């Protein structure tokens, strides 16, 4: 996948770490399977706007913070 997916995955992993969440914990908070979250963090999965919004909310951030380098 392209670089936007790598940027998103890196930011997702970073923000998850700041909150101290495991993949499972974040998955529980936003209703997303932990395996799917892992694929997102590794730039291997597309993300819908709805999913982006759920993740941003669960991580107390904004969608743009997950998408910009």
C-alpha positions in Angstrom: 0.0 0.0 0.0 1.0 3.6 -0.4 2.7 6.0 1.9 -0.5 7.4 3.4 -1.2 4.0 4.9 2.3 3.9 6.4 1.8 7.4 7.9 -1.6 6.4 9.2 -0.3 3.2 10.7 2.6 4.8 12.4 0.4 7.6 13.8 -2.2 5.0 15.0 0.5 3.0 16.7 2.1 6.0 18.3 -1.2 7.4 19.6 -2.3 4.0 20.9 1.0 3.8 22.8 0.5 7.3 24.3 -2.8 6.1 25.7 -1.3 2.8 27.0 -3.8 0.7 25.0 -3.1 -2.7 23.7 -4.6 -3.6 20.3 -7.3 -5.5 22.1 -8.1 -2.6 24.4 -8.4 -0.1 21.5 -10.4 -2.7 19.6 -12.9 -3.0 22.5 -13.2 0.8 22.8 -14.1 1.3 19.1 -15.6 -2.0 18.1 -12.8 -3.1 15.7 -11.1 -6.5 15.7 -7.6 -6.3 17.1 -6.3 -8.2 14.0 -7.7 -5.6 11.8 -6.1 -2.9 13.9 -2.8 -4.7 13.5 -3.2 -4.7 9.7 -4.0 -1.0 9.8 -0.9 -0.2 11.9 1.2 -2.1 9.4 -0.3 -0.3 6.4 -2.0 -3.4 5.0 -5.6 -2.4 5.3 -7.8 0.4 3.9 -9.7 2.5 6.5 -13.1 3.9 6.0 -14.0 7.4 7.2 -16.3 5.9 9.8 -13.4 3.8 11.2 -11.1 6.8 11.1 -13.6 8.7 13.2 -14.0 5.9 15.7 -10.3 5.5 16.1 -9.7 9.3 16.6 -12.5 9.4 19.2 -11.2 6.4 21.1 -7.7 7.9 21.1 -8.8 11.4 22.1 -7.4 13.0 18.9 -8.7 14.2 15.5 -8.7 12.3 12.2 -6.1 14.8 10.7 -3.6 13.9 13.5 -3.8 10.3 12.3 -3.3 11.2 8.7 -0.5 13.8 8.6 3.2 13.0 9.0 
